[in-house]
Amino acid sequence: MLAKSIPLGIYEKALPAGECWLERLKLAKALGFDFVEMSLDETDARLARLDWSPEQRLALVKAVAETGVRVPSMCLSAHRRFPLGSEDDAVRHQGLEIMRKAIQLAQDVGIRVIQLAGYDVYYQQANDETRRRFRDGLKQSVEMASRAQVTLAMEIMDYPLMNSISKALGYAHYLNNPWFQLYPDIGNLSAWITTSRWS
């Protein structure tokens, strides 16, 4: 792994579905990949990973050790369903609880980076209050992540709130914490530039 100048990874959703991480990592290795990015989306099946037992967490750690294929990052898109900017206090509380559990899972299994989706809300109408709640939720999240020494990285999205590196940097300056970084998505960046240019 360290001998490679550019390790190559694959997103979990590009591989066959299932919950056996040993088989998933073996397949990734056979296909020539060095690491797999875990998905923790809004489906109940993947949200259940937040409540993995110690034995289930250890099984992933052992699978990484056996195969040599790492799981260094997590794509946390569950906040589309439970957004940090929600005006519903119960939904927002659930979003913060998801963040807490995701950070704990990452700490337990060796995931170093949690990729965040840059939406204040996804299925609801955004406004100044949803953006304020989102900023406050990010601040609480980064405080949790820093205690666990897990990096939160904001993905550049195809969404006005977070559709450029400069906008995401505004949040980085606001939070002013080394455990908050950016996760530029080249596809989203190029798609937004093209749409903006030709629309």
Backbone bond lengths (Angstrom), bond angles and torsions (degrees), N, CA, C in turn:
res aa  C-N    CA-C-N  psi(-1)  N-CA   C-N-CA  omega(-1)  CA-C   N-CA-C  phi
1 M - - - 1.465 - - 1.518 111.05 -
2 L 1.340 117.48 -52.42 1.457 120.40 -176.29 1.516 111.90 -70.10
3 A 1.339 117.45 -17.94 1.458 120.44 178.32 1.518 111.65 -75.26
4 K 1.315 117.99 -19.48 1.462 121.72 -179.24 1.521 110.00 -81.25
5 S 1.338 115.96 135.13 1.459 118.97 178.06 1.520 111.28 -72.77
6 I 1.334 116.89 -34.14 1.464 121.02 179.34 1.530 108.95 -134.24
7 P 1.337 118.95 94.44 1.473 120.74 175.36 1.525 109.97 -62.22
8 L 1.313 116.13 144.40 1.466 121.85 -176.87 1.523 109.73 -111.45
9 G 1.335 116.56 128.98 1.456 120.59 -179.58 1.509 112.46 -119.48
10 I 1.329 115.28 170.01 1.461 121.60 179.55 1.530 108.74 -137.49
11 Y 1.317 115.58 144.51 1.463 121.43 178.49 1.523 109.06 -77.13
12 E 1.312 116.36 139.55 1.469 121.17 -178.62 1.522 112.81 -50.41
13 K 1.338 117.74 -40.57 1.460 121.18 -175.42 1.523 113.13 -69.63
14 A 1.330 117.14 -10.53 1.460 120.36 175.34 1.525 111.65 -85.10
15 L 1.323 116.66 -3.61 1.461 122.92 178.54 1.523 109.35 -110.51
16 P 1.334 117.86 163.05 1.471 120.25 179.57 1.526 111.98 -56.30
17 A 1.325 115.65 143.44 1.464 121.25 -179.73 1.525 110.50 -67.93
18 G 1.323 115.18 159.12 1.462 120.64 179.54 1.508 109.47 145.77
19 E 1.319 116.52 168.60 1.457 120.55 -176.65 1.526 113.41 -111.98
20 C 1.337 117.90 6.17 1.463 119.84 178.24 1.526 109.36 -88.57
21 W 1.313 115.60 103.97 1.456 119.20 -176.99 1.523 112.53 -73.48
22 L 1.301 118.21 -28.47 1.459 119.33 177.12 1.520 110.11 -62.38
23 E 1.324 117.31 -46.31 1.467 120.42 178.98 1.527 110.96 -65.78
24 R 1.323 117.10 -39.04 1.471 120.35 179.91 1.532 110.64 -63.20
25 L 1.316 116.86 -44.34 1.458 120.03 -178.46 1.524 111.47 -71.07
26 K 1.320 117.00 -34.70 1.469 119.99 175.22 1.526 110.50 -62.33
27 L 1.325 116.53 -42.37 1.463 120.72 179.08 1.527 110.54 -64.91
28 A 1.324 116.40 -44.14 1.465 119.76 178.83 1.526 110.72 -59.18
29 K 1.322 116.28 -40.77 1.464 120.33 179.09 1.522 110.87 -65.57
30 A 1.333 116.59 -42.83 1.464 120.54 179.56 1.523 111.59 -62.57
31 L 1.323 116.35 -29.56 1.466 121.39 179.70 1.524 112.51 -84.86
32 G 1.325 116.20 -3.30 1.457 120.00 176.00 1.517 115.76 95.22
33 F 1.333 117.10 13.08 1.462 119.93 -179.20 1.528 111.06 -93.22
34 D 1.321 114.90 151.93 1.460 121.45 -177.58 1.523 113.17 -99.04
35 F 1.328 116.66 -23.37 1.463 119.54 179.91 1.520 110.25 -153.51
36 V 1.323 115.33 163.21 1.468 123.07 179.42 1.522 107.96 -126.75
37 E 1.331 116.41 135.41 1.462 120.28 173.81 1.525 108.89 -94.05
38 M 1.328 115.76 123.99 1.464 121.42 179.92 1.525 110.98 -73.40
39 S 1.331 115.81 144.00 1.460 121.62 173.40 1.522 109.37 -104.05
40 L 1.321 115.02 132.13 1.459 120.16 171.42 1.525 105.62 -129.28
41 D 1.340 114.33 84.95 1.458 119.89 -173.78 1.530 111.11 -96.42
42 E 1.325 116.30 -165.54 1.464 120.81 -173.44 1.521 113.91 -84.95
43 T 1.339 118.43 0.12 1.459 120.19 179.07 1.528 110.22 -74.30
44 D 1.317 115.56 149.64 1.468 119.76 -179.81 1.525 111.49 -61.37
45 A 1.339 116.50 -35.61 1.466 119.98 -177.69 1.524 111.27 -62.00
46 R 1.321 116.70 -44.52 1.466 118.50 -179.07 1.524 111.86 -80.33
47 L 1.321 117.87 -30.36 1.467 119.65 175.00 1.526 111.18 -62.57
48 A 1.339 116.13 -27.99 1.466 120.01 -179.91 1.526 111.83 -62.83
49 R 1.324 117.78 -21.42 1.461 120.76 178.54 1.527 111.73 -63.14
50 L 1.313 115.79 -25.24 1.464 119.38 179.04 1.521 111.80 -62.95
51 D 1.316 116.36 -22.68 1.463 121.41 -178.91 1.523 111.99 -110.06
52 W 1.327 117.04 23.38 1.460 120.21 174.92 1.525 110.49 -54.40
53 S 1.313 114.88 143.96 1.460 121.31 175.02 1.532 109.20 -74.32
54 P 1.335 117.50 165.41 1.468 119.51 174.79 1.530 112.12 -55.79
55 E 1.326 117.06 -35.28 1.465 120.50 -179.82 1.530 111.32 -67.27
56 Q 1.322 116.94 -39.65 1.463 120.22 178.55 1.527 111.08 -67.49
57 R 1.303 117.13 -38.16 1.466 120.89 177.26 1.525 110.41 -65.48
58 L 1.323 115.61 -42.17 1.459 120.11 179.39 1.523 111.03 -65.33
59 A 1.328 117.24 -33.56 1.468 120.66 178.78 1.525 110.81 -60.97
60 L 1.330 117.30 -38.88 1.463 119.96 177.49 1.525 110.67 -67.65
61 V 1.319 116.75 -43.34 1.466 120.60 178.53 1.530 110.27 -59.24
62 K 1.325 116.72 -43.15 1.469 120.80 179.36 1.525 111.18 -66.78
63 A 1.335 117.15 -36.81 1.468 120.64 178.92 1.524 110.65 -63.75
64 V 1.326 116.57 -39.78 1.465 120.73 176.84 1.526 109.99 -63.81
65 A 1.328 116.85 -44.54 1.463 120.90 -179.46 1.525 111.50 -64.63
66 E 1.328 116.85 -38.97 1.467 120.83 -177.86 1.520 112.26 -70.71
67 T 1.319 117.24 -40.29 1.470 120.89 -174.36 1.522 113.53 -93.28
68 G 1.319 116.92 -24.81 1.458 119.78 -174.11 1.515 113.16 79.01
69 V 1.330 116.99 4.15 1.466 121.94 177.84 1.526 107.71 -95.85
70 R 1.311 116.39 119.35 1.462 120.84 -174.35 1.530 111.96 -83.73
71 V 1.318 115.40 161.47 1.470 122.69 170.17 1.534 105.39 -125.88
72 P 1.334 116.84 79.51 1.464 120.07 -171.52 1.518 115.01 -87.48
73 S 1.347 116.76 -10.86 1.465 118.53 -175.45 1.520 111.07 -143.26
74 M 1.331 114.21 158.91 1.463 122.68 -179.96 1.524 108.50 -131.41
75 C 1.319 116.61 132.86 1.459 121.66 172.39 1.527 107.24 -94.45
76 L 1.327 116.16 105.78 1.465 121.63 -176.41 1.529 108.89 -98.12
77 S 1.329 115.64 92.78 1.471 120.21 179.99 1.526 112.15 -106.63
78 A 1.336 117.14 8.48 1.468 121.07 179.69 1.521 112.29 -62.37
79 H 1.333 116.76 -18.75 1.464 119.20 -178.53 1.524 113.21 -74.45
80 R 1.309 117.76 -4.62 1.468 118.01 169.45 1.530 109.33 -64.58
81 R 1.317 116.25 -38.13 1.468 121.75 -179.84 1.523 111.98 -83.69
82 F 1.321 115.87 -34.21 1.466 121.38 -179.06 1.532 108.91 -125.95
83 P 1.335 117.16 73.00 1.467 120.50 -171.48 1.527 114.19 -72.65
84 L 1.322 114.27 145.42 1.459 120.10 178.25 1.521 111.98 -68.27
85 G 1.326 116.82 -19.36 1.455 120.22 -179.86 1.515 114.25 -95.38
86 S 1.324 117.51 4.98 1.466 120.42 -176.18 1.529 111.80 -59.02
87 E 1.330 115.51 140.94 1.464 120.79 175.30 1.529 111.95 -82.56
88 D 1.319 116.39 -7.11 1.464 122.05 174.10 1.531 107.23 -88.17
89 D 1.310 117.06 113.26 1.465 120.79 -175.01 1.524 112.68 -58.89
90 A 1.327 117.10 -35.78 1.465 120.19 -179.10 1.527 110.67 -67.49
91 V 1.327 116.46 -41.53 1.467 120.70 179.03 1.525 110.16 -65.99
92 R 1.318 115.95 -43.98 1.468 119.91 -179.74 1.530 110.81 -64.21
93 H 1.325 116.91 -40.09 1.469 120.39 176.95 1.524 110.41 -60.11
94 Q 1.340 116.01 -41.46 1.464 119.73 177.87 1.527 110.60 -63.60
95 G 1.334 116.53 -38.37 1.457 120.11 177.32 1.516 112.26 -61.32
96 L 1.315 117.03 -42.24 1.459 120.85 178.02 1.528 111.49 -68.28
97 E 1.328 116.59 -35.21 1.466 120.03 177.55 1.526 110.52 -67.72
98 I 1.327 116.76 -38.44 1.465 120.74 175.07 1.526 109.91 -60.44
99 M 1.317 116.38 -42.89 1.462 120.05 179.01 1.522 110.65 -62.09
100 R 1.315 116.63 -45.68 1.468 120.17 -179.52 1.520 110.96 -59.50
101 K 1.331 115.70 -46.11 1.462 119.81 -178.50 1.527 111.76 -68.68
102 A 1.331 116.99 -35.45 1.466 120.22 178.88 1.525 110.56 -65.81
103 I 1.318 116.62 -40.58 1.462 120.61 177.97 1.524 110.28 -65.09
104 Q 1.330 117.40 -40.84 1.460 120.90 177.97 1.524 111.09 -64.57
105 L 1.337 116.78 -42.79 1.464 120.50 177.60 1.522 110.25 -61.19
106 A 1.324 116.40 -45.20 1.460 120.51 179.72 1.526 110.85 -59.40
107 Q 1.308 116.25 -44.90 1.460 120.69 179.53 1.525 111.06 -61.45
108 D 1.317 116.88 -40.35 1.467 121.09 -176.15 1.524 113.13 -70.32
109 V 1.343 117.82 -36.13 1.470 120.15 -172.63 1.529 113.19 -105.32
110 G 1.324 117.42 0.36 1.461 119.63 175.21 1.516 115.69 92.65
111 I 1.330 117.61 12.36 1.465 120.57 174.74 1.525 107.91 -74.17
112 R 1.326 115.80 130.39 1.465 119.52 -174.29 1.521 113.59 -101.85
113 V 1.342 116.61 -23.89 1.463 120.41 -176.17 1.527 109.74 -129.71
114 I 1.328 116.37 128.53 1.460 122.08 172.74 1.519 107.76 -108.96
115 Q 1.317 115.08 117.20 1.463 121.08 179.21 1.527 109.11 -83.47
116 L 1.327 116.54 125.29 1.461 122.17 -178.82 1.522 110.77 -103.75
117 A 1.323 116.10 144.02 1.463 121.11 174.84 1.529 108.87 -85.26
118 G 1.316 116.32 129.20 1.461 120.99 -174.84 1.512 114.53 -82.81
119 Y 1.329 116.33 58.96 1.466 121.83 176.11 1.524 109.01 -117.89
120 D 1.342 117.54 130.30 1.460 118.46 170.45 1.523 109.01 -72.63
121 V 1.332 116.55 -44.96 1.465 124.10 168.72 1.521 106.74 -140.63
122 Y 1.323 115.72 159.29 1.470 119.31 -176.39 1.525 111.79 -119.50
123 Y 1.316 116.92 -48.27 1.462 121.08 -177.35 1.532 112.46 -96.46
124 Q 1.335 117.05 -3.80 1.458 121.46 -179.30 1.532 109.84 -113.36
125 Q 1.318 115.58 172.75 1.460 121.33 177.75 1.526 109.80 -81.37
126 A 1.324 116.62 127.51 1.463 120.89 179.16 1.523 110.88 -78.99
127 N 1.326 115.67 151.76 1.461 121.27 175.63 1.529 108.41 -157.18
128 D 1.312 116.95 -175.71 1.466 120.16 -177.82 1.529 112.09 -60.46
129 E 1.334 116.87 -35.47 1.463 119.85 -178.87 1.527 111.65 -70.74
130 T 1.334 117.70 -39.55 1.469 119.39 178.17 1.525 110.15 -64.84
131 R 1.323 116.92 -36.25 1.467 119.66 178.20 1.526 110.97 -69.18
132 R 1.324 117.55 -38.81 1.465 120.33 177.60 1.524 110.77 -63.51
133 R 1.326 116.26 -44.25 1.463 120.34 179.19 1.530 110.93 -64.82
134 F 1.324 116.15 -37.37 1.460 120.83 178.14 1.528 110.46 -62.31
135 R 1.321 116.76 -47.08 1.468 120.32 178.99 1.526 110.98 -59.90
136 D 1.325 116.18 -43.60 1.460 120.19 179.95 1.527 110.89 -65.92
137 G 1.335 116.20 -39.03 1.459 120.14 177.68 1.515 112.07 -64.73
138 L 1.333 116.62 -39.02 1.462 120.03 176.57 1.525 110.91 -63.11
139 K 1.318 115.80 -40.93 1.464 119.26 179.81 1.522 110.89 -61.15
140 Q 1.322 116.99 -45.09 1.466 120.29 177.43 1.527 110.83 -63.34
141 S 1.324 116.37 -39.35 1.463 121.28 -177.98 1.522 111.50 -65.33
142 V 1.321 116.56 -43.67 1.462 120.36 -179.03 1.523 110.74 -66.83
143 E 1.311 117.05 -34.24 1.465 119.58 176.09 1.526 110.40 -63.19
144 M 1.338 116.76 -41.40 1.473 120.05 177.09 1.523 110.57 -65.27
145 A 1.330 116.48 -44.35 1.462 121.19 -176.98 1.525 111.43 -64.36
146 S 1.321 116.66 -38.72 1.465 119.42 -178.82 1.524 111.01 -65.69
147 R 1.325 116.54 -35.45 1.472 118.98 177.55 1.523 111.11 -66.66
148 A 1.331 116.41 -31.49 1.467 120.98 -179.55 1.523 112.40 -90.66
149 Q 1.338 117.18 -6.31 1.468 123.29 -176.24 1.529 111.14 58.00
150 V 1.324 114.80 45.59 1.462 123.34 174.93 1.526 107.35 -118.07
151 T 1.322 116.99 133.42 1.460 121.08 -178.91 1.520 111.07 -85.18
152 L 1.336 116.48 132.24 1.459 122.29 169.66 1.520 107.37 -98.98
153 A 1.327 117.16 129.57 1.463 121.50 -177.47 1.521 109.43 -125.83
154 M 1.326 116.62 121.60 1.460 121.97 -177.10 1.525 110.46 -81.95
155 E 1.325 115.00 123.01 1.461 119.91 177.42 1.526 109.75 -77.65
156 I 1.318 116.31 138.49 1.458 121.17 172.22 1.526 106.95 -74.68
157 M 1.343 116.42 125.80 1.462 121.06 -170.41 1.527 112.17 -110.89
158 D 1.333 114.89 169.31 1.463 121.71 172.45 1.534 107.84 -90.99
159 Y 1.319 115.45 57.91 1.469 122.55 -171.30 1.525 107.25 -151.41
160 P 1.333 118.86 134.33 1.466 120.85 -171.65 1.524 115.61 -54.04
161 L 1.326 118.01 -31.75 1.461 120.19 -178.08 1.519 112.29 -63.92
162 M 1.344 116.57 -33.31 1.462 120.36 -171.26 1.531 110.12 -142.93
163 N 1.332 116.63 51.57 1.465 119.32 -174.51 1.519 113.40 -104.19
164 S 1.318 117.31 15.10 1.462 119.96 176.87 1.521 109.24 -153.49
165 I 1.316 115.20 157.91 1.459 119.80 178.06 1.524 110.36 -63.96
166 S 1.328 117.02 -37.32 1.465 119.76 -178.78 1.526 111.40 -63.89
167 K 1.344 117.83 -37.81 1.466 120.00 177.75 1.530 110.50 -67.09
168 A 1.320 116.22 -42.37 1.463 119.35 179.19 1.525 111.02 -65.38
169 L 1.336 116.36 -34.71 1.463 119.64 177.91 1.525 111.44 -63.15
170 G 1.339 116.13 -29.06 1.458 119.00 176.21 1.520 111.42 -59.61
171 Y 1.335 116.54 -39.78 1.464 120.35 177.34 1.528 110.51 -70.22
172 A 1.334 116.42 -37.29 1.460 119.75 178.34 1.528 110.67 -62.42
173 H 1.322 116.80 -41.34 1.466 120.12 178.51 1.528 110.88 -68.22
174 Y 1.327 116.01 -37.89 1.468 120.24 179.32 1.529 110.85 -64.33
175 L 1.329 116.43 -44.32 1.463 120.80 -176.72 1.524 111.35 -77.22
176 N 1.340 116.36 -36.30 1.468 121.82 175.62 1.525 111.58 50.05
177 N 1.325 115.32 54.90 1.461 121.11 -176.99 1.527 108.52 -140.16
178 P 1.338 118.46 128.32 1.469 120.23 -178.07 1.523 113.88 -64.34
179 W 1.331 117.72 -14.10 1.464 120.44 179.11 1.525 112.03 -88.67
180 F 1.329 116.95 7.18 1.469 122.00 172.65 1.519 108.16 -118.67
181 Q 1.338 115.46 121.26 1.456 121.38 -178.26 1.531 109.53 -132.72
182 L 1.325 116.13 -178.63 1.462 121.61 178.80 1.521 110.21 -105.77
183 Y 1.329 116.35 152.76 1.464 123.97 179.83 1.530 106.29 -129.93
184 P 1.343 117.30 77.83 1.470 119.75 -176.23 1.528 111.57 -63.34
185 D 1.303 116.38 123.97 1.462 122.75 176.40 1.526 107.18 -97.73
186 I 1.332 116.27 108.55 1.463 120.62 -175.12 1.524 110.71 -61.34
187 G 1.329 116.54 -37.20 1.460 119.82 179.22 1.516 111.66 -63.42
188 N 1.327 116.90 -47.32 1.461 120.27 179.05 1.524 111.67 -64.99
189 L 1.335 116.21 -41.04 1.459 119.39 179.78 1.521 111.32 -61.93
190 S 1.326 116.03 -47.36 1.466 119.50 -177.39 1.522 111.22 -69.54
191 A 1.329 117.44 -36.66 1.469 120.23 179.26 1.518 110.48 -65.67
192 W 1.353 115.89 -41.08 1.469 118.42 -178.66 1.521 110.62 -68.26
193 I 1.330 117.02 -40.70 1.467 120.49 179.59 1.516 110.33 -61.94
194 T 1.343 116.12 -43.67 1.462 120.42 -179.93 1.519 110.94 -64.55
195 T 1.337 116.27 -44.61 1.463 120.19 179.79 1.524 111.02 -62.59
196 S 1.330 115.70 -43.93 1.456 119.66 -178.38 1.524 110.95 -65.56
197 R 1.318 116.10 -36.42 1.454 120.28 -175.00 1.518 111.72 -72.29
198 W 1.346 115.85 -37.55 1.457 118.86 -171.45 1.520 114.07 -105.58
199 S 1.337 117.77 -5.96 1.470 119.21 -178.93 1.525 110.82 -81.34
